[in-house]
Amino acid sequence: MAEPDLNGPGTTDYDRIRRLPFLYGFSMLTGAAILTAVGAPFTLFLTELGFGSDRIGILGGMMPFFQVFGIAFLPLIMRFGSKRVATVAFTARYLFLMLFLAVPFFLPDLNTVFWILFAAMAAFSMARTIAEAAFVPWSQEIIPRSIRGSISGKLALFYLPVGLLVSYGVKLWLDAQMGIDRFYGVFVFAIVVGIFGALSLLGLAGGRPGAKHTRGMAAFRSLAAPLRDKNFALFLVSSGTQYLVFLVVDLFLILYFREKFFVPAGQLVVMGSLILIGGAMGSFAGGWLVDRHGSRGVRITTQIAQVIALVGVGLLPAGGGVTIEFLGAIFVVFGALFGASITAANVYLLNYVPSEVKESYLALAYSVDGIIGGSATFGAGFLIYWLQTNPTTMLGVPLGGYETLFMLCAVVIGISLITYGLLREEGATGVKEFVRQFYAGNPVGILWGVHRYGHQTSEERRLDLTHKFGGARSMLASEELFDALHDPSFDVRYEAIAALGHLPRSERVVTALENMLVYDGLVELQHGALTSLGRIGAKDSGPKIARFMGSKNVLLRARAIRTIGDIGATGYLPQIRQVLANDADVDCRLAAVSALGKMKDRESFAPLLGFYRTFNNSSEKISDEPRSKVILLALAKILNREGAFAQEWRREEKYPGRRLPGLIKHLAAINAEKNRRVKKQDKKQEKQAPATENEPGRAAAESVLKTLQGLRSGIVQSGHKDRELVLQLLDGTGEMGTPHRAFLVLLAVVMGPVLREKSR
């Protein structure tokens, strides 16, 4: 459903998607300009001028620090609209960079040069603040909600080739020349490209001025809503601390490698481009996953990895076999982790913020990020400078400036991930379940299947892919399964319903299956949906499932009863007991048996035993025997001996007549030990255990029953909570005639724990 454009006529999702190429163009051109203007080339420019880490930290931290002023421009944004303000400010910020070109006229006076650069960066940063304070809330209008994560990833992906080409071109340019003058051509290129990028915003829709009642001081009064939002406050802490570390690593990782491993300037520019590669991959993958599973799993998982990476980088030995390829991989990893993490948080914010007050929420978030990130960047530069000029040790270990900084960053990321874990996010996949997708089954195969599913495929191929998605038990393919529910093929839809029953329970999965229940006339689909709801334990779906307990269709009625048992909806026990007692169809009564057993309804034990006797005394025992075992299994569940009964019966059925003697001997030994009998008497009990033949007949069954009945006194004396129910089983055999071997196995299995219990 399209979100309304609150600042003007409605804009459909189709119109927004049609205009997205302008957004891609803006991202690519602006990214290239930033990369060459204030990225790695600017850091290297400052080092070649002779500035220390303290002044580099000041100049590098100015952009995020100026974000604090974003709130101040809310009235301007509401008055003129996000589109006009963002376009003008993005264009103006590159014009201020022309001050860089004045630097050679004041060399070698570094103090004057510093203040020229300070003025340029201050003006650039202020224009950037105005532009982004307008653009961030505007982006909620530009991108449809359902694809915000994917579009964020695509923006990074489309920017990647531009970033690589620009980085490689800058490397060639810097390595081919000597002296400080070689940087000025780079800055001119950045200014021209940046202006063209800013003008591409004119092709996007939305961003109109706010309503009259939202302008002026009313824009500041609207800040009351986000300031009272405690969940939003948690987000600000998590976002600000993550942004802090991102800025520190982006600025100081290059300097760290330059000083510790003596990497050439041109090579460092290429490594800076590797951060772009990693960032693009991380943003694309993270955005794709966020659209499917929410942001929680992506954000927290990548932040845990960030902590590990930061500690690892801080412990790198100088030299010592560390290759350029290894250092390059570090840049890729950091880029991927930060890209995925920041993308996840950005999408969460856009989805969480109410559209009617988006400007106040997003301007506040933007400003708080600047306060935390900008001030920390200043502090990081001074921390490194202080540790380098004042050697310090802790527990006898020298504290290097960069190493200490990275360890502190790991602690800060820990704070960020903890606060993010406290955020409310409806329908998000939990962290544990999110991680499980990547080691359960075959995640590579799933992703390839997802890729294939989006192409033209035959019914047979779609059916096969849908079946594999379910078998993988992974949410990675959940969107494809949701789409398959509307496939023109009945078989594909049915397979998709079955596959959803193998996924972890989530709100979206439950809702999709519940929607299938209304397909009146398509009994098989309704039956499949009932089965899958039971398999995932959708307890909240009880009322919608229970509606089918009154269905005229026996298949649906029986399946609904079983599903109620699967989800453990004990509130429906009275209705299920009535089905057991009164339903005219034996399949529905057996479904009630199964449900009562799953819910371990002790009150139904006697009726279940009576129902079993009707099968055992039937003239068609052979045909009734498979159905009667359903009742035995339910009785075993009520007595908490399901696993033991199933195991022992499989052994007895595989080798008829060979397992029962062992069970009887075991019970006799328990009874003998409990009553402190002598060894001779114990052997006598063992001799009483019948040596049943391979096909035990009536005499063998009666012999086994007689032996079990002989242990009744031990059951009577037991203090076990199931004593009365086991006695009902023993006493009920007298009315059965010759009991089936399955009943004898059940009796032997449930008697063991009762005999072991101390006497009352």
Legacy VTK file of the C-alpha trace (Angstrom):
# vtk DataFile Version 3.0
C-alpha trace
ASCII
DATASET POLYDATA
POINTS 760 float
0.000 0.000 0.000
1.404 3.370 -0.995
2.131 5.827 1.769
0.437 9.202 1.156
2.478 12.237 0.302
1.489 14.410 3.229
2.835 17.539 1.587
0.844 17.406 -1.587
-1.118 15.173 -3.980
-0.791 11.424 -3.511
2.210 9.742 -5.077
1.972 6.079 -5.981
4.695 3.505 -5.373
4.888 3.042 -9.142
5.728 6.731 -9.634
8.364 6.567 -6.907
9.999 3.513 -8.441
9.935 5.103 -11.908
11.965 8.055 -10.618
14.537 5.994 -8.695
17.197 6.299 -11.464
17.594 9.953 -10.443
18.325 8.762 -6.911
20.885 6.276 -8.220
22.551 9.033 -10.232
22.666 11.319 -7.213
24.200 8.555 -5.089
26.894 7.652 -7.610
27.974 11.195 -8.476
27.821 12.487 -4.915
29.657 9.459 -3.594
32.435 9.936 -6.140
32.713 13.604 -5.176
32.876 12.877 -1.449
35.415 10.117 -1.992
37.797 12.451 -3.798
37.071 15.649 -1.878
36.981 14.684 1.790
37.890 10.997 1.753
41.283 9.309 1.713
42.881 11.920 -0.630
41.993 14.695 1.820
43.487 12.743 4.754
46.693 12.151 2.787
46.718 15.812 1.701
46.691 16.864 5.360
49.496 14.469 6.289
51.698 15.735 3.429
51.060 19.287 4.537
52.574 18.234 7.850
49.533 18.291 10.159
49.495 15.997 13.206
46.700 13.622 14.226
45.170 16.291 16.496
44.533 18.767 13.657
43.567 15.968 11.259
41.014 14.851 13.838
39.584 18.376 14.032
39.224 18.788 10.268
38.034 15.220 9.745
35.482 15.441 12.544
33.886 18.693 11.514
31.298 17.193 9.166
29.616 14.965 11.749
30.025 17.596 14.459
28.101 20.185 12.413
25.161 17.756 12.231
24.145 19.087 15.646
22.784 22.168 13.855
20.360 20.085 11.780
17.482 20.822 14.150
17.999 24.562 13.730
16.995 24.370 10.070
13.637 22.660 10.595
11.678 25.911 9.967
13.648 26.466 6.731
12.887 22.924 5.545
9.183 23.174 6.395
8.945 26.600 4.721
10.618 25.832 1.392
10.318 22.050 1.261
12.906 19.289 1.436
13.480 19.161 -2.309
14.474 22.802 -2.759
16.532 22.999 0.421
18.411 19.747 -0.246
19.210 20.605 -3.884
20.500 24.109 -3.120
22.520 23.049 -0.083
24.077 20.008 -1.788
25.163 22.263 -4.656
26.491 25.019 -2.402
28.676 22.736 -0.314
30.966 21.973 -3.272
31.378 25.649 -4.051
32.850 26.148 -0.570
35.531 23.548 -1.367
37.083 26.007 -3.798
38.883 27.427 -0.752
41.135 24.327 -0.944
42.628 25.856 -4.077
43.851 28.868 -2.060
46.194 26.733 0.094
49.351 27.042 -2.122
49.259 30.842 -1.828
49.803 30.638 1.953
52.398 27.879 2.230
54.543 27.266 4.224
52.501 29.038 6.940
50.682 25.980 8.307
48.685 27.977 10.840
47.115 30.108 8.129
46.584 27.028 5.930
44.865 25.271 8.821
42.396 28.123 9.290
41.687 28.302 5.544
40.924 24.597 5.524
38.959 25.003 8.746
36.786 27.690 7.107
36.286 25.567 3.988
35.326 22.480 5.981
33.074 24.493 8.304
31.144 25.980 5.377
31.073 22.606 3.591
29.864 20.881 6.762
27.136 23.445 7.439
25.833 23.133 3.881
25.982 19.364 4.186
24.024 19.537 7.440
21.272 21.632 5.878
21.142 19.353 2.833
20.997 16.064 4.721
18.580 17.365 7.366
16.218 17.957 4.442
17.109 14.859 2.419
16.809 12.205 5.165
13.086 12.789 5.897
12.474 13.301 2.175
13.830 9.795 1.538
10.787 8.363 3.355
8.708 9.768 0.486
11.158 8.785 -2.245
11.432 5.043 -1.498
8.429 2.692 -0.994
8.417 1.063 2.441
8.511 -2.543 1.205
11.818 -2.104 -0.664
13.724 0.421 1.468
16.360 -2.101 2.458
16.867 -3.359 -1.087
17.093 0.169 -2.514
19.620 1.160 0.141
21.712 -1.814 -0.904
21.346 -1.024 -4.604
22.458 2.551 -4.036
25.698 1.237 -2.563
26.022 -1.346 -5.328
25.528 1.158 -8.157
27.996 3.502 -6.520
30.631 0.765 -6.306
31.980 0.824 -9.912
32.109 4.608 -9.820
33.973 4.534 -6.527
36.443 1.955 -7.822
37.119 3.829 -11.024
37.556 7.106 -9.180
39.816 5.539 -6.544
41.965 3.882 -9.174
42.158 7.098 -11.187
43.178 9.066 -8.085
45.833 6.438 -7.295
47.325 6.730 -10.766
47.216 10.498 -10.549
48.879 10.699 -7.123
51.500 8.040 -7.829
52.473 9.594 -11.161
53.351 12.963 -9.642
55.202 14.382 -6.717
54.456 17.296 -4.404
51.416 18.816 -2.812
50.154 20.330 -6.072
48.996 16.946 -7.371
46.023 17.029 -4.941
44.418 20.165 -6.423
43.333 18.444 -9.644
41.561 15.855 -7.525
39.644 18.557 -5.650
38.552 20.306 -8.867
37.213 17.003 -10.196
35.268 16.476 -6.959
33.665 19.943 -7.125
32.409 19.510 -10.707
31.063 15.973 -10.200
29.421 16.912 -6.901
27.451 19.787 -8.444
26.092 17.538 -11.219
25.093 14.999 -8.576
23.190 17.583 -6.553
21.234 18.741 -9.616
20.013 15.179 -10.281
17.762 15.517 -7.207
15.453 17.709 -9.286
14.108 14.572 -10.981
12.696 13.099 -7.758
9.116 13.506 -6.531
7.857 14.790 -3.184
9.697 17.088 -0.820
7.102 19.847 -0.959
6.820 22.573 1.685
5.037 21.641 4.884
1.539 22.764 5.763
1.288 26.299 7.161
0.592 25.104 10.696
3.930 23.204 10.719
6.136 26.165 9.828
8.029 28.650 11.982
8.171 27.884 15.701
5.689 25.049 15.212
8.542 23.088 13.642
10.444 23.246 16.943
7.348 22.378 18.977
7.023 19.178 16.937
10.253 17.962 18.567
8.229 17.157 21.694
7.006 13.886 20.154
10.435 12.299 19.506
11.804 13.630 22.789
9.090 11.732 24.697
9.594 8.519 22.737
11.702 6.186 24.917
12.134 3.635 22.154
13.459 6.369 19.889
15.876 7.448 22.649
17.325 3.925 22.697
17.745 4.100 18.942
19.605 7.401 19.224
22.117 5.849 21.635
22.673 2.827 19.400
22.853 4.862 16.196
25.147 7.530 17.626
27.639 5.068 19.075
27.745 3.065 15.832
28.262 6.259 13.843
31.049 7.247 16.229
33.015 4.069 15.555
32.364 4.227 11.823
33.835 7.725 11.634
36.842 6.828 13.768
37.667 3.738 11.712
37.049 5.493 8.400
39.445 8.295 9.369
42.146 6.601 11.429
42.405 3.091 9.921
44.298 4.548 6.950
46.664 6.477 9.220
47.165 3.374 11.381
48.321 1.301 8.417
50.434 4.146 7.080
52.358 4.548 10.348
52.512 0.905 11.462
53.031 -0.873 8.122
54.435 1.998 5.975
51.880 1.508 3.178
52.399 4.030 0.294
49.857 6.836 -0.177
48.598 5.558 -3.528
48.090 2.080 -2.108
46.134 3.502 0.807
43.765 5.241 -1.625
43.117 1.857 -3.256
42.506 0.345 0.182
40.034 3.122 0.807
38.202 1.893 -2.280
38.165 -1.602 -0.781
36.056 -0.191 2.042
33.649 0.840 -0.720
33.592 -2.700 -2.090
32.895 -4.149 1.325
30.387 -1.417 2.107
28.497 -2.049 -1.123
28.367 -5.788 -0.507
27.344 -5.301 3.109
24.692 -2.691 2.301
23.214 -4.754 -0.514
23.104 -7.986 1.486
21.999 -6.214 4.651
19.228 -4.294 2.896
17.963 -7.440 1.171
17.864 -9.285 4.488
16.237 -6.397 6.374
13.329 -6.271 3.914
12.738 -9.960 4.628
13.581 -10.403 8.295
13.657 -6.982 9.935
16.756 -5.176 11.129
17.451 -6.837 14.496
19.304 -9.928 13.290
21.353 -8.027 10.685
22.343 -5.206 13.028
23.291 -7.210 16.111
25.076 -9.973 14.202
27.241 -7.541 12.234
28.018 -5.524 15.364
29.228 -8.626 17.179
31.516 -9.222 14.210
32.679 -5.588 14.425
33.772 -6.090 18.021
35.826 -9.136 17.004
37.359 -7.274 14.028
38.303 -4.197 16.086
40.012 -6.283 18.754
41.819 -8.271 16.073
43.117 -5.154 14.304
44.301 -3.699 17.604
46.374 -6.840 18.225
48.071 -6.940 14.805
51.848 -7.178 15.116
53.910 -4.588 13.234
55.358 -6.167 10.100
55.448 -9.846 11.001
54.172 -11.479 7.821
51.190 -9.141 7.371
50.732 -8.811 3.607
49.087 -6.108 1.532
46.417 -8.638 0.528
45.640 -9.314 4.190
45.429 -5.616 4.992
43.149 -5.144 1.982
40.870 -7.891 3.276
40.604 -5.974 6.559
39.276 -2.935 4.706
36.735 -5.101 2.854
35.539 -6.712 6.086
35.134 -3.399 7.890
33.285 -1.943 4.923
30.881 -4.894 4.767
30.175 -4.914 8.496
29.587 -1.162 8.726
27.574 -1.109 5.502
25.165 -3.825 6.650
24.871 -2.471 10.183
24.199 1.150 9.219
21.793 0.149 6.442
19.788 -1.966 8.887
19.476 0.913 11.359
18.571 3.430 8.640
15.760 1.231 7.332
14.489 0.630 10.865
14.392 4.378 11.459
12.511 5.153 8.232
9.980 2.405 8.983
9.556 3.371 12.633
9.178 7.128 12.284
5.563 8.385 11.907
5.280 10.002 8.470
3.296 12.978 9.782
6.224 14.124 11.976
9.109 12.607 10.062
11.046 15.883 9.798
11.288 16.337 13.576
12.209 12.693 14.276
14.810 12.430 11.533
16.345 15.869 12.101
16.787 14.997 15.763
18.368 11.633 14.895
20.684 13.323 12.401
21.752 15.942 14.946
22.364 13.459 17.766
24.546 11.349 15.473
26.574 14.486 14.818
26.940 15.336 18.500
28.188 11.860 19.376
30.166 11.122 16.224
31.726 14.548 15.724
32.864 15.118 19.269
34.268 11.600 19.442
36.316 12.141 16.286
37.900 15.207 17.844
38.568 13.198 20.988
40.032 10.279 19.049
42.597 12.522 17.375
43.685 14.046 20.684
43.778 10.611 22.368
46.202 9.289 19.755
48.295 12.458 19.954
48.456 12.299 23.784
49.398 8.596 23.880
52.081 9.135 21.248
53.631 12.064 23.138
53.118 10.530 26.610
54.074 6.838 26.490
51.780 4.874 28.836
51.725 1.264 29.991
49.041 -0.872 31.597
50.039 -4.039 33.455
53.445 -3.707 31.872
52.055 -3.543 28.312
52.728 -0.346 26.290
49.517 1.360 25.165
49.818 2.407 21.531
47.571 5.262 20.470
45.784 3.508 17.605
45.605 0.140 19.362
43.975 1.713 22.417
41.553 3.595 20.193
40.391 0.413 18.458
39.881 -1.394 21.783
37.766 1.511 23.036
35.781 1.376 19.812
35.048 -2.306 20.462
33.591 -1.357 23.859
31.462 1.370 22.269
30.088 -1.074 19.687
29.172 -3.374 22.578
27.063 -0.565 24.046
25.479 0.037 20.644
24.413 -3.570 20.095
23.012 -3.922 23.633
20.816 -0.838 23.247
19.688 -1.954 19.798
18.631 -5.288 21.240
16.214 -3.413 23.533
14.351 -1.764 20.641
10.809 -2.748 19.703
10.533 -4.213 16.216
7.395 -6.070 15.233
7.816 -9.141 13.076
11.628 -9.117 13.169
13.503 -12.409 13.175
15.435 -13.005 16.393
19.224 -13.003 16.353
19.568 -16.720 17.075
17.092 -17.662 14.374
18.671 -15.202 11.941
22.134 -16.711 12.392
20.739 -20.248 12.129
19.702 -19.541 8.540
23.353 -19.452 7.524
24.431 -22.775 8.953
21.229 -24.850 8.843
20.649 -26.689 5.608
22.335 -25.314 2.511
22.201 -21.488 2.552
24.163 -21.212 -0.709
21.675 -23.520 -2.378
18.778 -21.508 -0.963
20.187 -18.237 -2.269
20.743 -19.786 -5.684
17.181 -21.099 -5.580
15.923 -17.621 -4.707
17.814 -16.297 -7.713
16.343 -18.968 -9.997
12.815 -18.501 -8.669
12.739 -14.916 -9.908
13.338 -16.040 -13.515
10.938 -17.640 -15.974
10.444 -21.195 -14.773
8.142 -24.100 -15.510
5.546 -25.340 -13.037
7.692 -28.375 -12.292
10.730 -26.218 -11.569
8.796 -23.844 -9.314
7.336 -26.826 -7.486
10.793 -28.304 -6.959
12.244 -24.990 -5.717
9.335 -24.469 -3.327
9.799 -27.959 -1.914
13.520 -27.314 -1.369
12.811 -23.995 0.366
10.686 -25.825 2.908
13.215 -28.596 3.400
15.932 -26.049 4.149
13.893 -24.674 7.112
15.344 -21.219 6.478
13.702 -17.790 6.375
16.077 -16.766 3.584
13.477 -17.826 1.034
10.404 -16.626 2.930
9.511 -13.916 0.403
9.553 -16.451 -2.436
7.243 -18.724 -0.442
4.851 -15.838 0.219
4.821 -15.124 -3.516
4.253 -18.820 -4.264
0.997 -18.699 -2.292
-0.428 -16.725 -5.230
1.118 -18.862 -7.974
-1.278 -19.837 -10.780
-0.358 -23.480 -10.135
-2.437 -25.210 -7.456
0.400 -27.643 -6.725
2.905 -24.824 -6.185
0.511 -23.089 -3.790
-0.031 -26.305 -1.859
3.708 -26.950 -1.659
4.298 -23.363 -0.479
1.795 -23.851 2.347
3.571 -27.040 3.386
6.973 -25.324 3.156
5.869 -22.434 5.392
5.105 -25.005 8.062
8.801 -25.839 8.207
9.941 -22.232 8.776
10.441 -20.642 12.197
7.232 -19.152 13.548
6.876 -15.445 12.813
3.990 -13.019 12.498
4.240 -12.911 8.701
4.307 -16.691 8.343
1.313 -17.104 10.642
-0.658 -14.382 8.839
0.082 -15.908 5.438
-1.157 -19.318 6.574
-4.239 -17.872 8.249
-5.122 -16.164 4.972
-5.184 -19.572 3.306
-7.914 -20.739 5.690
-10.466 -18.503 3.980
-10.074 -20.324 0.660
-13.509 -21.953 0.945
-13.938 -24.631 -1.680
-10.196 -25.406 -1.843
-10.233 -28.042 0.863
-6.705 -29.260 0.208
-5.240 -25.783 0.674
-7.217 -25.271 3.878
-6.094 -28.681 5.118
-2.478 -27.839 4.324
-2.740 -24.484 6.107
-4.183 -26.162 9.207
-1.336 -28.677 9.173
1.335 -25.995 8.837
-0.185 -23.815 11.570
-0.023 -26.787 13.879
3.535 -27.598 12.883
4.809 -24.104 13.757
2.767 -23.978 16.973
0.624 -20.949 16.077
-1.223 -20.841 19.399
-2.732 -17.406 18.787
-4.475 -18.832 15.714
-6.625 -21.069 17.931
-9.977 -19.329 17.216
-9.458 -19.443 13.443
-8.458 -23.101 13.610
-11.289 -24.066 15.971
-13.814 -22.744 13.446
-13.125 -25.860 11.369
-13.966 -28.215 14.267
-17.576 -27.709 13.205
-16.935 -28.226 9.496
-19.119 -30.645 7.572
-16.017 -31.879 5.792
-14.636 -34.784 7.818
-11.078 -34.201 6.563
-11.048 -30.567 7.683
-12.795 -31.349 10.953
-10.269 -34.035 11.873
-7.295 -31.888 10.817
-8.520 -28.930 12.870
-8.823 -31.142 15.959
-5.287 -32.441 15.496
-3.966 -28.907 14.963
-5.588 -27.731 18.191
-3.590 -30.469 19.883
-0.421 -29.448 18.039
-0.627 -25.847 19.267
-1.598 -26.927 22.799
-4.765 -24.805 22.964
-6.091 -26.353 26.175
-9.062 -23.990 26.204
-10.692 -26.273 23.623
-10.363 -29.470 25.693
-14.117 -29.669 26.517
-15.028 -29.593 22.804
-12.432 -32.235 21.972
-13.679 -34.499 24.780
-17.148 -34.173 23.294
-15.807 -35.222 19.889
-14.223 -38.317 21.451
-17.483 -39.246 23.112
-20.080 -38.365 20.486
-18.699 -37.796 16.966
-20.168 -40.226 14.471
-16.999 -40.408 12.381
-14.213 -42.627 13.706
-11.503 -40.548 12.021
-12.612 -37.449 13.938
-12.687 -39.453 17.166
-9.135 -40.632 16.474
-8.121 -37.037 15.780
-9.539 -36.158 19.192
-7.482 -39.012 20.685
-4.335 -37.579 19.134
-5.121 -34.064 20.395
-5.897 -35.231 23.927
-2.631 -37.144 24.010
-0.613 -34.155 22.809
-2.196 -31.995 25.500
-1.672 -34.778 28.100
-5.246 -34.582 29.298
-5.311 -36.905 32.309
-9.076 -36.528 32.676
-9.505 -38.299 29.335
-7.386 -41.311 30.308
-10.345 -43.550 31.218
-12.407 -42.626 28.101
-9.361 -43.271 25.927
-8.839 -46.678 27.510
-12.505 -47.491 26.954
-12.231 -46.390 23.321
-9.227 -48.671 22.899
-11.167 -51.642 24.224
-13.758 -51.184 21.469
-11.004 -51.677 18.884
-9.365 -54.572 20.733
-12.667 -56.440 21.018
-13.609 -55.750 17.398
-14.136 -58.667 15.070
-11.820 -56.941 12.574
-8.739 -56.628 14.792
-6.315 -56.704 11.875
-7.824 -53.645 10.199
-8.423 -51.895 13.506
-4.904 -52.475 14.883
-3.181 -49.500 13.157
-5.887 -47.164 14.422
-5.783 -48.602 17.937
-2.093 -47.771 18.227
-3.054 -44.096 17.896
-4.823 -44.493 21.234
-1.878 -46.315 22.796
0.442 -43.500 21.775
-1.927 -40.944 23.326
-1.962 -42.943 26.580
1.845 -43.065 26.504
1.998 -39.280 26.068
-0.271 -38.702 29.044
2.056 -40.901 31.122
5.158 -39.125 29.710
6.482 -42.355 28.180
5.950 -41.628 24.497
9.598 -41.941 23.463
10.183 -45.173 25.344
6.964 -46.729 24.013
7.733 -45.796 20.399
11.281 -47.137 20.654
10.359 -50.424 22.315
7.432 -51.051 20.003
9.613 -50.511 16.911
12.037 -53.095 18.260
9.250 -55.565 19.056
7.649 -55.094 15.649
10.957 -55.573 13.861
11.733 -58.780 15.779
8.339 -60.113 16.961
8.428 -61.841 20.336
12.023 -60.907 21.170
11.674 -57.608 22.990
8.849 -58.366 25.422
10.827 -60.951 27.444
13.576 -58.428 28.049
11.073 -55.850 29.248
9.493 -58.361 31.634
12.872 -59.376 33.049
13.729 -55.714 33.597
10.481 -55.125 35.494
10.998 -58.260 37.564
14.495 -57.104 38.488
13.159 -53.706 39.561
10.467 -55.316 41.667
12.922 -57.767 43.244
15.405 -55.037 44.120
12.683 -52.840 45.541
11.427 -55.583 47.830
14.974 -56.705 48.774
14.497 -60.251 47.653
17.254 -62.793 47.580
19.123 -63.655 44.437
17.407 -67.047 44.159
13.992 -65.473 44.208
15.131 -62.930 41.599
16.053 -65.794 39.260
12.695 -67.368 39.863
11.032 -64.153 38.659
13.210 -64.166 35.569
12.217 -67.741 34.787
8.596 -66.676 34.891
9.190 -64.327 31.964
7.783 -66.095 28.901
10.076 -67.046 26.046
7.753 -65.888 23.292
8.161 -67.308 19.823
8.694 -65.255 16.698
4.947 -65.052 16.080
3.507 -64.958 19.610
0.011 -66.282 19.731
-2.758 -66.084 22.242
-1.014 -68.291 24.822
2.180 -66.228 24.719
0.277 -62.937 25.046
-1.712 -64.273 28.003
1.516 -65.501 29.620
3.083 -62.049 29.314
-0.060 -60.440 30.707
-0.101 -62.870 33.625
3.482 -61.962 34.475
2.691 -58.240 34.351
-0.381 -58.746 36.498
1.852 -60.510 39.011
3.664 -57.230 39.588
0.445 -55.427 40.535
1.252 -55.384 44.250
4.399 -53.368 43.541
2.313 -50.823 41.609
-0.211 -50.583 44.443
2.541 -49.874 46.974
4.206 -47.176 44.817
3.930 -43.497 45.592
4.289 -42.471 41.935
1.880 -39.808 40.595
0.829 -42.103 37.729
0.044 -45.088 39.974
-3.737 -44.831 39.577
-3.562 -44.518 35.799
-1.249 -47.526 35.465
-3.594 -49.523 37.689
-6.416 -48.591 35.321
-4.381 -50.093 32.471
-3.734 -53.283 34.429
-7.316 -53.661 35.589
-8.718 -52.835 32.168
-6.986 -55.738 30.486
-9.422 -58.161 32.042
-12.168 -56.920 29.753
-10.071 -57.017 26.578
-9.682 -60.677 25.937
-6.316 -61.366 24.358
-4.337 -58.100 24.350
-2.267 -57.016 21.364
1.526 -57.000 21.692
1.547 -53.183 21.345
-0.627 -52.902 24.452
1.681 -55.259 26.353
4.720 -53.181 25.351
2.953 -50.014 26.559
2.043 -51.676 29.841
5.617 -52.852 30.420
7.057 -49.420 29.556
4.777 -47.409 31.844
5.088 -49.812 34.788
8.860 -49.327 35.098
8.939 -45.780 36.552
6.025 -46.572 38.880
7.749 -49.672 40.267
10.959 -47.712 40.884
9.156 -45.110 43.020
9.406 -45.511 46.775
6.431 -47.038 48.588
3.810 -44.708 49.975
LINES 1 761
760 0 1 2 3 4 5 6 7 8 9 10 11 12 13 14 15 16 17 18 19 20 21 22 23 24 25 26 27 28 29 30 31 32 33 34 35 36 37 38 39 40 41 42 43 44 45 46 47 48 49 50 51 52 53 54 55 56 57 58 59 60 61 62 63 64 65 66 67 68 69 70 71 72 73 74 75 76 77 78 79 80 81 82 83 84 85 86 87 88 89 90 91 92 93 94 95 96 97 98 99 100 101 102 103 104 105 106 107 108 109 110 111 112 113 114 115 116 117 118 119 120 121 122 123 124 125 126 127 128 129 130 131 132 133 134 135 136 137 138 139 140 141 142 143 144 145 146 147 148 149 150 151 152 153 154 155 156 157 158 159 160 161 162 163 164 165 166 167 168 169 170 171 172 173 174 175 176 177 178 179 180 181 182 183 184 185 186 187 188 189 190 191 192 193 194 195 196 197 198 199 200 201 202 203 204 205 206 207 208 209 210 211 212 213 214 215 216 217 218 219 220 221 222 223 224 225 226 227 228 229 230 231 232 233 234 235 236 237 238 239 240 241 242 243 244 245 246 247 248 249 250 251 252 253 254 255 256 257 258 259 260 261 262 263 264 265 266 267 268 269 270 271 272 273 274 275 276 277 278 279 280 281 282 283 284 285 286 287 288 289 290 291 292 293 294 295 296 297 298 299 300 301 302 303 304 305 306 307 308 309 310 311 312 313 314 315 316 317 318 319 320 321 322 323 324 325 326 327 328 329 330 331 332 333 334 335 336 337 338 339 340 341 342 343 344 345 346 347 348 349 350 351 352 353 354 355 356 357 358 359 360 361 362 363 364 365 366 367 368 369 370 371 372 373 374 375 376 377 378 379 380 381 382 383 384 385 386 387 388 389 390 391 392 393 394 395 396 397 398 399 400 401 402 403 404 405 406 407 408 409 410 411 412 413 414 415 416 417 418 419 420 421 422 423 424 425 426 427 428 429 430 431 432 433 434 435 436 437 438 439 440 441 442 443 444 445 446 447 448 449 450 451 452 453 454 455 456 457 458 459 460 461 462 463 464 465 466 467 468 469 470 471 472 473 474 475 476 477 478 479 480 481 482 483 484 485 486 487 488 489 490 491 492 493 494 495 496 497 498 499 500 501 502 503 504 505 506 507 508 509 510 511 512 513 514 515 516 517 518 519 520 521 522 523 524 525 526 527 528 529 530 531 532 533 534 535 536 537 538 539 540 541 542 543 544 545 546 547 548 549 550 551 552 553 554 555 556 557 558 559 560 561 562 563 564 565 566 567 568 569 570 571 572 573 574 575 576 577 578 579 580 581 582 583 584 585 586 587 588 589 590 591 592 593 594 595 596 597 598 599 600 601 602 603 604 605 606 607 608 609 610 611 612 613 614 615 616 617 618 619 620 621 622 623 624 625 626 627 628 629 630 631 632 633 634 635 636 637 638 639 640 641 642 643 644 645 646 647 648 649 650 651 652 653 654 655 656 657 658 659 660 661 662 663 664 665 666 667 668 669 670 671 672 673 674 675 676 677 678 679 680 681 682 683 684 685 686 687 688 689 690 691 692 693 694 695 696 697 698 699 700 701 702 703 704 705 706 707 708 709 710 711 712 713 714 715 716 717 718 719 720 721 722 723 724 725 726 727 728 729 730 731 732 733 734 735 736 737 738 739 740 741 742 743 744 745 746 747 748 749 750 751 752 753 754 755 756 757 758 759
